[in-house]
Amino acid sequence: MSEAPRAADPGREVGVGPHPEPWPEDPRLDPELLAGGDRRNVEDRFRYWRREAIIAELDTRRHDLHVAIENLEHDANIGSVVRTANAFAVGAFHIVGRRRWNRRGAMVTDRYQHEIHHPDAAHLIAWAREEGRPLVAIDLVPGAVPLERTALPRNAVLVVGQEGPGVSREMLEAADLVVGISQFGSTRSLNVAAAAAIAMHAWVLQHAEIPEGPLR
């Protein structure tokens, strides 16, 4: 079954209405969306596509980067981190701790991503060691090296913690690399979703193929 179309913003209509008939003969297209319109939070090139078809297309060009989020206190920022992970075509996101997490900020982008759950930090650490993926903790703690001057491994797992306590002690001790984001104002820390976005973009600048010309 297709996703229910999102309600259009009164100030800016999102998506497209019903597709004119006759409909294109394309197995990627969803008959329900063709008939009712597509208001989902997807790029225009994916209009009317089935969710499974979008996932399959994304799988052909996802990056080797993974992102792990510690979910110990039902942090509302998790959804925003996942949404950014989708925007940067992150290979998978990991939820560490509670299996249930606040999905509201993800704006349903999690439906197009690969999610891996770990009951605790030890489970993620063991998984990363087995997969040969370096753990890179993002936290402004003593000994952290500046993200802006650090080469991030191509197959890294970027680890972010909860708003307030940050990355757990167990994760920090196991991390292959601990990086912090340089700050120049009076606040002691960045919002965790903002920090995750900056870290992912830093990886993109180092490893992704940046398109030439305008983005739209």
N, CA, C and O of each residue as an XYZ file, in Angstrom:
864
protein
N       0.847     -1.197      0.000
C       0.000      0.000      0.000
C       0.880      1.244      0.000
O       1.921      1.265      0.657
N       0.480      2.266     -0.719
C       1.258      3.500     -0.793
C       1.064      4.316      0.462
O       0.135      4.090      1.237
N       1.971      5.282      0.652
C       1.853      6.185      1.791
C       0.719      7.162      1.538
O       0.452      7.531      0.394
N       0.058      7.577      2.597
C      -0.992      8.585      2.455
C      -0.364      9.904      2.048
O       0.646     10.300      2.630
N      -0.927     10.597      1.069
C      -0.372     11.888      0.661
C      -0.394     12.876      1.821
O      -1.337     12.896      2.613
N       0.640     13.687      1.915
C       0.703     14.715      2.946
C      -0.220     15.868      2.581
O      -0.426     16.174      1.406
N      -0.767     16.496      3.605
C      -1.597     17.677      3.364
C      -0.725     18.794      2.801
O       0.393     19.014      3.268
N      -1.229     19.480      1.821
C      -0.469     20.551      1.182
C      -0.381     21.763      2.095
O      -1.334     22.097      2.798
N       0.773     22.415      2.075
C       0.958     23.660      2.804
C       0.140     24.733      2.091
O       0.301     24.927      0.886
N      -0.743     25.438      2.820
C      -1.585     26.447      2.167
C      -0.781     27.514      1.445
O      -1.243     28.087      0.459
N       0.454     27.787      1.948
C       1.258     28.835      1.325
C       2.113     28.337      0.187
O       2.565     29.120     -0.650
N       2.340     27.024      0.150
C       3.198     26.478     -0.908
C       2.798     25.033     -1.141
O       3.058     24.165     -0.308
N       2.183     24.785     -2.243
C       1.700     23.447     -2.525
C       2.874     22.520     -2.804
O       3.756     22.832     -3.604
N       2.870     21.376     -2.130
C       3.948     20.410     -2.269
C       3.481     19.246     -3.122
O       2.367     18.752     -2.950
N       4.318     18.812     -4.030
C       4.006     17.630     -4.812
C       3.147     17.906     -6.030
O       3.092     19.024     -6.543
N       2.480     16.855     -6.476
C       1.675     16.923     -7.703
C       0.325     16.256     -7.475
O       0.163     15.439     -6.568
N      -0.637     16.620     -8.312
C      -1.952     16.021     -8.239
C      -2.016     14.732     -9.037
O      -0.981     14.199     -9.438
N      -3.218     14.224     -9.272
C      -3.381     12.998    -10.054
C      -2.712     13.097    -11.421
O      -2.718     14.152    -12.055
N      -2.136     11.985    -11.861
C      -1.449     11.961    -13.158
C      -2.484     11.846    -14.277
O      -3.403     11.033    -14.181
N      -2.351     12.646    -15.332
C      -3.285     12.527    -16.467
C      -3.238     11.125    -17.071
O      -2.187     10.488    -17.132
N      -4.371     10.678    -17.500
C      -4.423      9.385    -18.183
C      -4.206      9.580    -19.686
O      -4.529     10.646    -20.212
N      -3.679      8.599    -20.376
C      -3.304      7.265    -19.894
C      -2.019      7.310    -19.059
O      -1.121      8.107    -19.333
N      -1.943      6.463    -18.057
C      -0.781      6.429    -17.183
C       0.409      5.775    -17.865
O       0.241      4.882    -18.695
N       1.607      6.217    -17.517
C       2.812      5.586    -18.084
C       2.902      4.119    -17.657
O       2.484      3.759    -16.556
N       3.444      3.288    -18.527
C       3.665      1.887    -18.192
C       5.063      1.763    -17.598
O       6.050      1.598    -18.314
N       5.120      1.847    -16.287
C       6.393      1.822    -15.576
C       6.162      1.087    -14.263
O       5.386      1.563    -13.435
N       6.807     -0.056    -14.041
C       6.571     -0.832    -12.825
C       6.974     -0.109    -11.543
O       6.589     -0.524    -10.450
N       7.748      0.973    -11.670
C       8.143      1.727    -10.474
C       7.011      2.591     -9.937
O       7.062      3.032     -8.788
N       6.005      2.836    -10.739
C       4.941      3.761    -10.367
C       3.850      3.070     -9.558
O       3.557      1.891     -9.760
N       3.254      3.829     -8.637
C       2.224      3.327     -7.733
C       0.848      3.772     -8.246
O       0.597      4.974     -8.342
N      -0.038      2.841     -8.574
C      -1.363      3.219     -9.103
C      -2.144      4.132     -8.156
O      -2.864      5.018     -8.619
N      -2.020      3.938     -6.855
C      -2.745      4.774     -5.903
C      -2.264      6.220     -5.966
O      -3.062      7.154     -5.882
N      -0.955      6.393     -6.113
C      -0.403      7.745     -6.206
C      -0.743      8.374     -7.555
O      -1.032      9.568     -7.625
N      -0.711      7.592     -8.610
C      -1.089      8.109     -9.924
C      -2.532      8.611     -9.911
O      -2.857      9.620    -10.537
N      -3.382      7.896     -9.196
C      -4.800      8.257     -9.170
C      -5.087      9.409     -8.217
O      -5.929     10.257     -8.509
N      -4.403      9.450     -7.089
C      -4.728     10.433     -6.060
C      -3.770     11.588     -5.923
O      -4.068     12.549     -5.215
N      -2.619     11.524     -6.584
C      -1.613     12.566     -6.440
C      -0.546     12.149     -5.445
O      -0.735     11.223     -4.657
N       0.573     12.844     -5.495
C       1.721     12.502     -4.655
C       2.197     13.744     -3.905
O       2.820     14.629     -4.492
N       1.905     13.806     -2.613
C       2.301     14.943     -1.776
C       3.390     14.573     -0.784
O       3.586     15.275      0.208
N       4.093     13.492     -1.035
C       5.113     13.030     -0.098
C       6.333     13.940     -0.092
O       6.540     14.746     -0.998
N       7.133     13.785      0.958
C       8.375     14.537      1.107
C       9.493     13.820      0.335
O      10.419     13.263      0.925
N       9.377     13.850     -1.002
C      10.389     13.243     -1.857
C      10.739     14.221     -2.973
O       9.979     15.140     -3.276
N      11.919     14.002     -3.584
C      12.314     14.835     -4.713
C      11.355     14.604     -5.881
O      10.743     13.543     -6.002
N      11.240     15.613     -6.728
C      10.282     15.542     -7.836
C      10.537     14.356     -8.758
O       9.591     13.820     -9.335
N      11.776     13.937     -8.911
C      12.052     12.818     -9.820
C      11.474     11.513     -9.307
O      11.367     10.541    -10.055
N      11.095     11.485     -8.016
C      10.508     10.274     -7.447
C       8.982     10.358     -7.348
O       8.364      9.493     -6.728
N       8.372     11.367     -7.938
C       6.921     11.486     -7.881
C       6.238     10.262     -8.501
O       6.604      9.797     -9.581
N       5.263      9.774     -7.798
C       4.448      8.624     -8.178
C       5.175      7.285     -8.024
O       4.583      6.238     -8.283
N       6.441      7.298     -7.608
C       7.169      6.040     -7.457
C       6.693      5.292     -6.214
O       6.332      5.907     -5.211
N       6.697      3.966     -6.287
C       6.471      3.149     -5.103
C       7.631      3.345     -4.127
O       8.763      3.616     -4.527
N       7.322      3.202     -2.845
C       8.389      3.352     -1.832
C       9.513      2.358     -2.076
O      10.686      2.716     -1.973
N       9.174      1.119     -2.396
C      10.193      0.099     -2.624
C      11.083      0.461     -3.810
O      12.276      0.156     -3.810
N      10.506      1.111     -4.820
C      11.286      1.509     -5.992
C      12.255      2.636     -5.638
O      13.382      2.673     -6.131
N      11.806      3.551     -4.781
C      12.692      4.636     -4.344
C      13.854      4.065     -3.549
O      15.003      4.452     -3.762
N      13.562      3.148     -2.635
C      14.619      2.537     -1.831
C      15.622      1.826     -2.729
O      16.831      1.954     -2.537
N      15.127      1.085     -3.699
C      16.014      0.357     -4.612
C      16.914      1.310     -5.392
O      18.097      1.029     -5.587
N      16.358      2.436     -5.839
C      17.153      3.424     -6.562
C      18.214      4.035     -5.648
O      19.370      4.182     -6.044
N      17.819      4.388     -4.434
C      18.786      4.961     -3.489
C      19.897      3.970     -3.160
O      21.044      4.362     -2.949
N      19.556      2.699     -3.117
C      20.555      1.680     -2.791
C      21.668      1.606     -3.824
O      22.754      1.111     -3.522
N      21.422      2.083     -5.025
C      22.453      2.045     -6.061
C      23.515      3.126     -5.870
O      24.567      3.090     -6.508
N      23.232      4.098     -4.981
C      24.182      5.217     -4.851
C      24.301      5.745     -3.428
O      24.676      6.899     -3.218
N      23.983      4.905     -2.458
C      24.179      5.349     -1.073
C      25.661      5.442     -0.770
O      26.479      4.733     -1.356
N      25.992      6.332      0.159
C      27.383      6.483      0.569
C      27.767      5.403      1.578
O      26.908      4.744      2.165
N      29.062      5.240      1.761
C      29.567      4.212      2.673
C      29.527      4.668      4.127
O      29.924      3.924      5.024
N      29.064      5.852      4.356
C      28.971      6.400      5.713
C      27.760      5.836      6.440
O      26.697      5.665      5.844
N      27.922      5.544      7.740
C      26.811      5.189      8.613
C      26.742      6.197      9.760
O      27.737      6.841     10.094
N      25.568      6.323     10.352
C      25.375      7.222     11.494
C      24.694      6.445     12.606
O      23.711      5.743     12.368
N      25.213      6.569     13.819
C      24.618      5.905     14.980
C      24.153      6.956     15.978
O      24.839      7.946     16.233
N      22.978      6.718     16.531
C      22.373      7.663     17.467
C      22.021      6.920     18.747
O      21.286      5.933     18.714
N      22.542      7.388     19.866
C      22.199      6.768     21.138
C      20.808      7.239     21.569
O      20.550      8.439     21.664
N      19.929      6.290     21.825
C      18.538      6.588     22.178
C      18.290      6.108     23.611
O      17.706      5.049     23.837
N      18.740      6.898     24.547
C      18.622      6.521     25.951
C      17.517      7.290     26.662
O      17.000      6.837     27.683
N      17.154      8.450     26.127
C      16.194      9.315     26.813
C      15.084      9.811     25.886
O      14.506     10.867     26.140
N      14.778      9.081     24.829
C      13.745      9.495     23.874
C      13.979     10.916     23.372
O      13.069     11.745     23.391
N      15.185     11.188     22.931
C      15.568     12.514     22.449
C      14.796     12.862     21.175
O      14.794     12.094     20.213
N      14.148     14.015     21.175
C      13.361     14.446     20.009
C      14.242     14.793     18.821
O      13.730     14.946     17.712
N      15.551     14.922     19.013
C      16.453     15.276     17.916
C      16.726     14.105     16.972
O      17.233     14.310     15.869
N      16.403     12.905     17.383
C      16.750     11.739     16.569
C      16.143     11.835     15.175
O      16.813     11.549     14.183
N      14.888     12.232     15.099
C      14.242     12.341     13.798
C      14.956     13.302     12.873
O      15.080     13.040     11.676
N      15.427     14.413     13.417
C      16.155     15.389     12.593
C      17.470     14.809     12.086
O      17.870     15.071     10.952
N      18.144     14.021     12.924
C      19.393     13.382     12.495
C      19.117     12.414     11.348
O      19.870     12.367     10.375
N      18.046     11.651     11.464
C      17.699     10.685     10.423
C      17.342     11.401      9.125
O      17.714     10.952      8.041
N      16.624     12.507      9.236
C      16.270     13.264      8.033
C      17.522     13.756      7.308
O      17.586     13.711      6.080
N      18.513     14.225      8.061
C      19.759     14.659      7.450
C      20.509     13.483      6.851
O      21.110     13.607      5.784
N      20.478     12.345      7.527
C      21.127     11.147      6.995
C      20.525     10.769      5.643
O      21.239     10.341      4.736
N      19.215     10.929      5.515
C      18.568     10.658      4.237
C      19.027     11.658      3.177
O      19.314     11.277      2.042
N      19.096     12.925      3.545
C      19.497     13.961      2.586
C      20.891     13.707      2.029
O      21.164     14.020      0.870
N      21.780     13.138      2.853
C      23.149     12.874      2.421
C      23.349     11.430      1.949
O      24.484     10.991      1.763
N      22.255     10.695      1.757
C      22.316      9.317      1.249
C      23.240      8.447      2.084
O      24.055      7.694      1.550
N      23.105      8.557      3.402
C      23.893      7.726      4.308
C      23.478      6.267      4.138
O      22.295      5.969      3.970
N      24.449      5.365      4.180
C      24.172      3.962      3.923
C      23.162      3.350      4.865
O      22.311      2.569      4.440
N      23.244      3.696      6.155
C      22.304      3.190      7.151
C      22.420      4.054      8.395
O      23.444      4.692      8.641
N      21.346      4.059      9.174
C      21.433      4.698     10.487
C      21.171      3.643     11.550
O      20.400      2.705     11.346
N      21.834      3.822     12.697
C      21.756      2.865     13.792
C      21.109      3.543     15.001
O      21.451      4.674     15.346
N      20.189      2.852     15.627
C      19.586      3.316     16.869
C      20.147      2.441     17.989
O      20.019      1.217     17.963
N      20.765      3.088     18.967
C      21.400      2.364     20.069
C      20.603      2.616     21.347
O      20.463      3.759     21.781
N      20.083      1.547     21.946
C      19.296      1.693     23.167
C      17.854      1.321     22.920
O      17.563      0.227     22.435
N      16.950      2.222     23.250
C      15.527      1.959     23.065
C      15.210      1.770     21.584
O      15.664      2.530     20.728
N      14.418      0.738     21.307
C      14.050      0.484     19.911
C      13.106      1.563     19.376
O      13.211      1.964     18.216
N      12.192      2.028     20.216
C      11.266      3.079     19.802
C      11.952      4.432     19.925
O      12.645      4.707     20.905
N      11.750      5.269     18.919
C      12.338      6.596     18.943
C      11.363      7.586     18.328
O      10.446      7.200     17.603
N      11.566      8.854     18.618
C      10.673      9.913     18.155
C      10.896     10.151     16.657
O      11.902     10.737     16.256
N       9.960      9.696     15.850
C      10.107      9.762     14.395
C       9.561     11.044     13.772
O       9.701     11.261     12.568
N       8.951     11.875     14.573
C       8.276     13.049     14.007
C       9.214     13.926     13.190
O       8.864     14.349     12.088
N      10.400     14.203     13.718
C      11.334     15.079     13.016
C      11.907     14.485     11.748
O      12.490     15.204     10.937
N      11.749     13.172     11.561
C      12.285     12.532     10.362
C      11.457     12.849      9.119
O      11.924     12.647      7.998
N      10.236     13.344      9.306
C       9.377     13.699      8.177
C       9.230     12.535      7.192
O       9.272     12.724      5.976
N       9.059     11.336      7.740
C       8.902     10.055      7.038
C      10.096      9.666      6.166
O      10.003      8.707      5.400
N      11.209     10.384      6.264
C      12.390     10.018      5.482
C      12.982      8.695      5.950
O      13.707      8.041      5.200
N      12.679      8.291      7.193
C      13.200      7.011      7.688
C      12.673      5.836      6.874
O      13.290      4.771      6.856
N      11.539      6.018      6.200
C      10.958      4.934      5.399
C      11.815      4.585      4.192
O      11.644      3.524      3.591
N      12.734      5.472      3.835
C      13.580      5.234      2.666
C      15.011      4.889      3.067
O      15.888      4.780      2.210
N      15.247      4.717      4.362
C      16.576      4.419      4.879
C      16.623      3.009      5.451
O      15.592      2.390      5.711
N      17.840      2.517      5.640
C      18.051      1.232      6.297
C      18.351      1.498      7.771
O      19.303      2.200      8.108
N      17.529      0.929      8.632
C      17.669      1.133     10.079
C      18.189     -0.133     10.735
O      17.698     -1.230     10.467
N      19.187      0.024     11.596
C      19.764     -1.096     12.334
C      19.660     -0.776     13.825
O      20.071      0.299     14.263
N      19.117     -1.696     14.588
C      18.949     -1.454     16.022
C      19.983     -2.246     16.816
O      20.293     -3.394     16.499
N      20.510     -1.594     17.863
C      21.425     -2.235     18.804
C      20.884     -2.004     20.210
O      20.600     -0.859     20.562
N      20.732     -3.034     21.018
C      20.177     -2.855     22.359
C      21.047     -2.010     23.276
O      20.538     -1.382     24.205
N      22.345     -1.985     23.032
C      23.239     -1.199     23.883
C      24.516     -0.864     23.114
O      24.717     -1.309     21.984
N      25.370     -0.070     23.755
C      26.609      0.365     23.109
C      27.510     -0.809     22.770
O      28.135     -0.828     21.709
N      27.580     -1.790     23.662
C      28.449     -2.945     23.434
C      28.077     -3.666     22.144
O      28.951     -4.159     21.430
N      26.791     -3.729     21.847
C      26.333     -4.419     20.646
C      26.784     -3.666     19.398
O      27.242     -4.286     18.438
N      26.662     -2.345     19.397
C      27.132     -1.552     18.245
C      28.636     -1.680     18.094
O      29.142     -1.844     16.983
N      29.356     -1.604     19.213
C      30.818     -1.687     19.165
C      31.256     -3.013     18.555
O      32.157     -3.046     17.717
N      30.618     -4.109     18.974
C      30.956     -5.423     18.431
C      30.619     -5.490     16.949
O      31.383     -6.045     16.159
N      29.466     -4.922     16.568
C      29.065     -4.915     15.156
C      30.095     -4.169     14.314
O      30.506     -4.648     13.258
N      30.512     -2.988     14.789
C      31.467     -2.177     14.035
C      32.808     -2.887     13.890
O      33.433     -2.824     12.831
N      33.250     -3.557     14.940
C      34.524     -4.289     14.868
C      34.415     -5.423     13.842
O      35.332     -5.639     13.050
N      33.306     -6.133     13.863
C      33.129     -7.251     12.932
C      33.067     -6.769     11.496
O      33.576     -7.432     10.593
N      32.439     -5.608     11.277
C      32.295     -5.062      9.933
C      33.515     -4.270      9.472
O      33.595     -3.865      8.313
N      34.457     -4.051     10.376
C      35.643     -3.276     10.028
C      35.355     -1.805      9.816
O      35.981     -1.154      8.979
N      34.402     -1.282     10.579
C      34.011      0.120     10.448
C      34.502      0.916     11.662
O      34.146      0.588     12.794
N      35.316      1.960     11.440
C      35.774      2.788     12.553
C      34.617      3.575     13.174
O      33.758      4.096     12.463
N      34.606      3.654     14.495
C      33.617      4.447     15.216
C      34.183      5.843     15.449
O      35.258      5.993     16.028
N      33.459      6.856     15.000
C      33.885      8.247     15.165
C      32.855      8.956     16.030
O      31.753      9.253     15.568
N      33.204      9.227     17.275
C      32.282      9.892     18.197
C      32.337     11.396     17.980
O      33.411     11.976     17.823
N      31.161     12.018     17.974
C      31.068     13.473     17.795
C      30.673     14.074     19.139
O      29.514     13.987     19.544
N      31.629     14.680     19.826
C      31.341     15.266     21.133
C      32.464     16.213     21.512
O      33.633     15.962     21.218
N      32.097     17.297     22.165
C      33.087     18.289     22.576
C      33.553     17.934     23.984
O      33.100     18.511     24.973
N      34.465     16.976     24.048
C      34.989     16.481     25.327
C      36.507     16.637     25.326
O      37.106     16.806     24.264
N      37.140     16.584     26.504
C      38.605     16.674     26.558
C      39.252     15.621     25.676
O      38.888     14.446     25.726
N      40.208     16.047     24.873
C      40.913     15.141     23.978
C      40.325     15.054     22.586
O      40.943     14.465     21.700
N      39.141     15.627     22.363
C      38.541     15.600     21.036
C      39.368     16.451     20.080
O      39.835     17.528     20.452
N      39.551     15.973     18.855
C      40.315     16.724     17.858
C      39.335     17.513     16.990
O      38.192     17.093     16.813
N      39.770     18.650     16.446
C      38.855     19.476     15.642
C      38.367     18.736     14.394
O      39.173     18.234     13.610
N      37.071     18.673     14.216
C      36.489     18.049     13.029
C      37.025     18.711     11.766
O      37.281     18.044     10.764
N      37.190     20.028     11.826
C      37.573     20.796     10.633
C      38.976     20.441     10.130
O      39.309     20.726      8.980
N      39.795     19.824     10.979
C      41.168     19.483     10.603
C      41.393     17.977     10.559
O      42.535     17.522     10.510
N      40.328     17.212     10.577
C      40.454     15.765     10.712
C      39.963     15.035      9.474
O      38.896     15.345      8.943
N      40.750     14.057      9.014
C      40.338     13.208      7.898
C      39.424     12.117      8.452
O      39.831     11.336      9.311
N      38.203     12.069      7.962
C      37.233     11.074      8.421
C      37.339      9.809      7.562
O      37.422      9.906      6.338
N      37.336      8.641      8.177
C      37.386      7.405      7.404
C      36.182      7.307      6.455
O      35.074      7.711      6.807
N      36.410      6.774      5.262
C      35.328      6.670      4.283
C      34.201      5.778      4.793
O      33.033      6.065      4.530
N      34.517      4.711      5.510
C      33.494      3.776      5.981
C      33.184      3.979      7.463
O      32.883      3.027      8.183
N      33.264      5.222      7.903
C      33.065      5.535      9.318
C      31.626      5.343      9.761
O      30.693      5.396      8.960
N      31.472      5.116     11.066
C      30.174      5.209     11.722
C      30.262      6.429     12.633
O      30.933      6.394     13.664
N      29.585      7.502     12.251
C      29.552      8.696     13.083
C      28.580      8.458     14.232
O      27.435      8.070     14.001
N      29.016      8.683     15.456
C      28.192      8.401     16.627
C      27.856      9.703     17.339
O      28.748     10.467     17.705
N      26.569      9.951     17.532
C      26.131     11.117     18.299
C      25.330     10.635     19.496
O      24.693      9.582     19.460
N      25.380     11.433     20.559
C      24.693     11.063     21.786
C      23.392     11.821     21.966
O      22.776     12.270     21.000
N      22.990     11.952     23.210
C      21.742     12.613     23.549
C      21.985     14.089     23.834
O      23.086     14.493     24.207
N      20.937     14.885     23.651
C      21.019     16.301     23.988
C      21.282     16.417     25.485
O      20.510     15.906     26.296
N      22.364     17.083     25.847
C      22.709     17.240     27.269
C      23.875     16.356     27.654
O      25.004     16.840     27.737
N      23.637     15.056     27.897
C      24.747     14.190     28.332
C      25.759     13.878     27.247
O      26.899     13.533     27.558
N      25.379     13.987     25.994
C      26.316     13.699     24.918
C      26.525     12.211     24.720
O      25.703     11.397     25.141
N      27.639     11.858     24.073
C      27.960     10.461     23.796
C      28.293      9.754     25.108
O      28.976     10.315     25.965
N      27.815      8.535     25.261
C      28.036      7.801     26.506
C      29.517      7.507     26.718
O      30.297      7.449     25.767
N      29.887      7.325     27.977
C      31.277      7.048     28.316
C      31.766      5.770     27.628
O      32.883      5.727     27.113
N      30.925      4.730     27.624
C      31.319      3.468     26.993
C      31.626      3.665     25.509
O      32.580      3.087     24.988
N      30.821      4.476     24.835
C      31.035      4.709     23.408
C      32.288      5.545     23.175
O      33.049      5.284     22.244
N      32.501      6.549     24.020
C      33.695      7.386     23.876
C      34.967      6.564     24.056
O      35.938      6.745     23.322
N      34.957      5.665     25.027
C      36.151      4.858     25.289
C      36.427      3.869     24.162
O      37.578      3.511     23.912
N      35.372      3.430     23.485
C      35.544      2.461     22.399
C      35.818      3.118     21.051
O      36.272      2.454     20.119
N      35.548      4.413     20.940
C      35.657      5.097     19.650
C      37.090      5.074     19.130
O      38.047      5.227     19.888
N      37.215      4.879     17.812
C      38.527      4.943     17.173
C      38.993      6.382     17.029
O      40.187      6.654     16.904
N      38.032      7.299     17.047
C      38.340      8.709     16.867
C      37.243      9.522     17.551
O      36.059      9.214     17.417
N      37.643     10.562     18.286
C      36.676     11.468     18.906
C      36.934     12.860     18.355
O      38.028     13.403     18.506
N      35.923     13.435     17.715
C      36.084     14.756     17.114
C      35.079     15.721     17.719
O      33.982     15.334     18.123
N      35.473     16.969     17.773
C      34.587     18.029     18.237
C      34.488     19.110     17.180
O      35.383     19.259     16.349
N      33.408     19.857     17.212
C      33.189     20.937     16.252
C      33.648     22.243     16.881
O      33.200     22.601     17.971
N      34.530     22.949     16.209
C      35.061     24.201     16.748
C      33.947     25.221     16.913
O      33.125     25.406     16.015
N      33.925     25.878     18.058
C      32.920     26.891     18.348
C      33.597     28.198     18.752
O      34.701     28.195     19.298
N      32.930     29.302     18.481
C      33.551     30.603     18.688
C      32.662     31.575     19.455
O      33.017     32.743     19.612
N      31.509     31.106     19.934
C      30.604     31.966     20.673
C      30.586     31.646     22.146
O      31.556     31.109     22.680
N      29.486     31.972     22.815
C      29.404     31.795     24.262
C      28.742     30.489     24.687
O      28.905     30.066     25.832
N      27.989     29.832     23.777
C      27.318     28.600     24.170
C      28.322     27.476     24.362
O      29.349     27.427     23.685
N      28.023     26.577     25.285
C      28.975     25.508     25.575
C      28.853     24.338     24.614
O      29.765     23.516     24.522
N      27.730     24.252     23.891
C      27.576     23.119     22.986
C      26.554     23.428     21.908
O      25.732     24.334     22.047
N      26.619     22.660     20.833
C      25.646     22.748     19.751
C      24.508     21.769     19.995
O      24.681     20.761     20.680
N      23.359     22.068     19.441
C      22.273     21.101     19.416
C      22.765     19.831     18.721
O      23.478     19.902     17.721
N      22.382     18.671     19.255
C      22.931     17.414     18.738
C      22.552     17.186     17.273
O      23.352     16.634     16.517
N      21.359     17.596     16.859
C      20.975     17.431     15.462
C      21.823     18.320     14.560
O      22.201     17.914     13.461
N      22.122     19.531     15.023
C      22.983     20.424     14.245
C      24.398     19.868     14.162
O      25.026     19.919     13.104
N      24.901     19.337     15.273
C      26.250     18.763     15.282
C      26.340     17.573     14.328
O      27.321     17.424     13.599
N      25.318     16.735     14.340
C      25.312     15.577     13.437
C      25.304     16.022     11.981
O      25.996     15.441     11.146
N      24.519     17.054     11.678
C      24.454     17.552     10.303
C      25.804     18.096      9.851
O      26.237     17.848      8.726
N      26.464     18.838     10.732
C      27.783     19.388     10.394
C      28.783     18.260     10.150
O      29.581     18.326      9.215
N      28.738     17.233     10.986
C      29.675     16.114     10.847
C      29.427     15.345      9.557
O      30.372     14.969      8.864
N      28.162     15.112      9.235
C      27.855     14.413      7.988
C      28.303     15.222      6.781
O      28.829     14.676      5.811
N      28.084     16.546      6.854
C      28.499     17.382      5.721
C      30.014     17.412      5.595
O      30.540     17.467      4.483
N      30.723     17.378      6.724
C      32.183     17.318      6.673
C      32.632     16.050      5.946
O      33.576     16.083      5.157
N      31.948     14.928      6.219
C      32.271     13.686      5.513
C      31.988     13.839      4.020
O      32.788     13.409      3.190
N      30.865     14.445      3.680
C      30.499     14.654      2.276
C      31.569     15.466      1.554
O      31.941     15.132      0.428
N      32.063     16.515      2.179
C      33.091     17.351      1.559
C      34.367     16.568      1.287
O      35.090     16.863      0.335
N      34.644     15.572      2.121
C      35.872     14.795      1.968
C      35.728     13.621      0.994
O      36.700     13.243      0.340
N      34.538     13.044      0.892
C      34.418     11.772      0.178
C      33.383     11.721     -0.948
O      33.488     10.864     -1.826
N      32.402     12.599     -0.949
C      31.328     12.493     -1.932
C      31.696     13.214     -3.237
O      32.534     14.116     -3.255
N      31.049     12.792     -4.314
C      31.195     13.482     -5.594
C      30.192     14.634     -5.619
O      28.982     14.415     -5.680
N      30.703     15.848     -5.572
C      29.844     17.033     -5.540
C      29.464     17.414     -6.973
O      30.340     17.604     -7.816
N      28.161     17.528     -7.251
C      27.770     17.872     -8.630
C      28.212     19.275     -9.007
O      28.270     20.168     -8.162
N      28.522     19.461    -10.272
C      28.882     20.778    -10.777
C      27.611     21.488    -11.264
O      26.641     20.849    -11.672
N      27.644     22.798    -11.212
C      26.481     23.559    -11.666
C      25.439     23.689    -10.585
O      25.650     23.247     -9.456
N      24.297     24.303    -10.926
C      23.242     24.532     -9.927
C      22.611     23.228     -9.455
O      22.547     22.252    -10.202
N      22.149     23.222     -8.215
C      21.538     22.019     -7.646
C      20.094     21.842     -8.117
O      19.576     20.725     -8.120
N      19.464     22.900     -8.501
C      18.078     22.828     -8.976
C      17.962     23.548    -10.319
O      16.877     23.607    -10.896
